[in-house]
């Protein structure tokens, strides 16, 4: 099944920008804007799953509390671990 990359990008950008807390809006939208144009279809689907994680999980991941618990560290998680917001 062929996915429409533009539609998926729009959903990801919207979700990244409207999380519920301003801090996470800024953090996640900055991260998404940095990497979104360099991802293939599979990676976009992984990014969509990532931005749909709960705020609590994203905060823990950003603070590296989760690093040892992630079963499969994919490109999105590695990029997020290495992301340095402005």
Short mmCIF file of the C-alpha atoms (twelve columns), coordinates in Angstrom:
data_MODEL
# 
_entry.id   MODEL 
# 
loop_
_atom_site.group_PDB 
_atom_site.id 
_atom_site.type_symbol 
_atom_site.label_atom_id 
_atom_site.label_alt_id 
_atom_site.label_comp_id 
_atom_site.label_asym_id 
_atom_site.label_seq_id 
_atom_site.Cartn_x 
_atom_site.Cartn_y 
_atom_site.Cartn_z 
_atom_site.pdbx_PDB_model_num 
ATOM 1  C CA . UNK A 1  0.000  0.000  0.000  1 
ATOM 2  C CA . UNK A 2  1.365  3.367  -1.037 1 
ATOM 3  C CA . UNK A 3  1.197  6.120  1.541  1 
ATOM 4  C CA . UNK A 4  0.909  9.809  0.798  1 
ATOM 5  C CA . UNK A 5  4.080  11.263 2.322  1 
ATOM 6  C CA . UNK A 6  2.710  14.803 2.348  1 
ATOM 7  C CA . UNK A 7  -0.367 13.766 4.342  1 
ATOM 8  C CA . UNK A 8  1.716  11.875 6.875  1 
ATOM 9  C CA . UNK A 9  4.120  14.825 7.222  1 
ATOM 10 C CA . UNK A 10 1.200  17.181 7.870  1 
ATOM 11 C CA . UNK A 11 -0.180 14.885 10.581 1 
ATOM 12 C CA . UNK A 12 3.235  14.580 12.215 1 
ATOM 13 C CA . UNK A 13 3.917  18.321 12.151 1 
ATOM 14 C CA . UNK A 14 0.474  19.078 13.572 1 
ATOM 15 C CA . UNK A 15 0.828  16.546 16.403 1 
ATOM 16 C CA . UNK A 16 4.352  17.734 17.189 1 
ATOM 17 C CA . UNK A 17 3.167  21.335 17.445 1 
ATOM 18 C CA . UNK A 18 0.070  20.775 19.585 1 
ATOM 19 C CA . UNK A 19 1.068  18.478 22.429 1 
ATOM 20 C CA . UNK A 20 -0.572 20.193 25.370 1 
ATOM 21 C CA . UNK A 21 2.448  21.828 26.989 1 
ATOM 22 C CA . UNK A 22 4.364  24.670 25.404 1 
ATOM 23 C CA . UNK A 23 7.727  23.156 26.355 1 
ATOM 24 C CA . UNK A 24 7.005  19.921 24.533 1 
ATOM 25 C CA . UNK A 25 5.464  21.803 21.606 1 
ATOM 26 C CA . UNK A 26 8.776  23.603 21.146 1 
ATOM 27 C CA . UNK A 27 10.993 20.569 21.770 1 
ATOM 28 C CA . UNK A 28 9.146  18.048 19.621 1 
ATOM 29 C CA . UNK A 29 8.280  20.436 16.783 1 
ATOM 30 C CA . UNK A 30 11.929 21.553 16.591 1 
ATOM 31 C CA . UNK A 31 13.042 17.943 16.464 1 
ATOM 32 C CA . UNK A 32 10.455 17.003 13.828 1 
ATOM 33 C CA . UNK A 33 11.249 20.004 11.633 1 
ATOM 34 C CA . UNK A 34 14.929 19.118 11.720 1 
ATOM 35 C CA . UNK A 35 14.545 15.529 10.500 1 
ATOM 36 C CA . UNK A 36 11.226 15.166 8.689  1 
ATOM 37 C CA . UNK A 37 12.467 15.916 5.170  1 
ATOM 38 C CA . UNK A 38 15.279 13.348 5.410  1 
ATOM 39 C CA . UNK A 39 13.106 10.326 6.182  1 
ATOM 40 C CA . UNK A 40 11.821 7.557  3.956  1 
ATOM 41 C CA . UNK A 41 8.253  6.210  4.197  1 
ATOM 42 C CA . UNK A 42 9.009  3.635  6.902  1 
ATOM 43 C CA . UNK A 43 10.858 6.188  8.993  1 
ATOM 44 C CA . UNK A 44 7.961  8.637  8.638  1 
ATOM 45 C CA . UNK A 45 5.637  5.978  10.040 1 
ATOM 46 C CA . UNK A 46 8.041  5.475  12.958 1 
ATOM 47 C CA . UNK A 47 8.148  9.226  13.528 1 
ATOM 48 C CA . UNK A 48 4.359  9.306  13.564 1 
ATOM 49 C CA . UNK A 49 4.339  6.642  16.298 1 
ATOM 50 C CA . UNK A 50 6.985  8.620  18.157 1 
ATOM 51 C CA . UNK A 51 5.044  11.914 18.185 1 
ATOM 52 C CA . UNK A 52 1.971  10.048 19.395 1 
ATOM 53 C CA . UNK A 53 3.718  8.843  22.557 1 
ATOM 54 C CA . UNK A 54 2.470  10.387 25.778 1 
ATOM 55 C CA . UNK A 55 4.040  13.594 27.052 1 
ATOM 56 C CA . UNK A 56 5.358  11.729 30.087 1 
ATOM 57 C CA . UNK A 57 7.145  9.152  27.931 1 
ATOM 58 C CA . UNK A 58 8.663  11.834 25.721 1 
ATOM 59 C CA . UNK A 59 9.948  13.781 28.719 1 
ATOM 60 C CA . UNK A 60 11.515 10.651 30.164 1 
ATOM 61 C CA . UNK A 61 13.111 9.843  26.824 1 
ATOM 62 C CA . UNK A 62 14.473 13.355 26.517 1 
ATOM 63 C CA . UNK A 63 16.061 12.984 29.932 1 
ATOM 64 C CA . UNK A 64 17.497 9.592  28.894 1 
ATOM 65 C CA . UNK A 65 15.627 7.708  31.616 1 
ATOM 66 C CA . UNK A 66 14.255 5.318  29.024 1 
ATOM 67 C CA . UNK A 67 17.409 4.560  27.114 1 
ATOM 68 C CA . UNK A 68 17.889 1.103  28.555 1 
ATOM 69 C CA . UNK A 69 14.208 0.113  28.291 1 
ATOM 70 C CA . UNK A 70 13.619 0.636  24.570 1 
ATOM 71 C CA . UNK A 71 13.490 -2.784 22.972 1 
ATOM 72 C CA . UNK A 72 14.487 -1.700 19.488 1 
ATOM 73 C CA . UNK A 73 16.296 1.560  19.115 1 
ATOM 74 C CA . UNK A 74 15.424 2.811  15.658 1 
ATOM 75 C CA . UNK A 75 16.683 5.832  13.783 1 
ATOM 76 C CA . UNK A 76 14.036 8.146  15.247 1 
ATOM 77 C CA . UNK A 77 14.969 7.340  18.848 1 
ATOM 78 C CA . UNK A 78 18.692 7.693  18.113 1 
ATOM 79 C CA . UNK A 79 18.097 11.056 16.465 1 
ATOM 80 C CA . UNK A 80 16.020 12.207 19.432 1 
ATOM 81 C CA . UNK A 81 18.713 11.145 21.925 1 
ATOM 82 C CA . UNK A 82 21.264 13.160 19.968 1 
ATOM 83 C CA . UNK A 83 18.994 16.158 19.330 1 
ATOM 84 C CA . UNK A 84 20.154 19.445 20.792 1 
ATOM 85 C CA . UNK A 85 17.355 22.024 20.742 1 
ATOM 86 C CA . UNK A 86 18.214 25.614 20.005 1 
# 
